[in-house]
């Protein structure tokens, strides 16, 4: 079980492709945290301005992971298992 922020909107129960995409994003460190768009001015951000939308399908998810890999969060469960 993974805890995700309130902005996470789950796919329907029978949407297997949607759940596969969610698993893929989480496994790669994207737990629906805010990510700012590449190339935008970070000094002029407002609270809800400039956020990158999360992908809607697997093709977009693969591109998203490559483009925003520096924003991926570490898997804290695997880190604590090693300690």
Secondary structure, 3 states (H helix, E strand, C coil): CCCCCCCCCCCCCCCHHHHHHHHHHHHCCCCCCCCECCCCCHHHCCCCCCECCCCCCHHHHHHHHHHCHHHCCCCHHHHHHHC
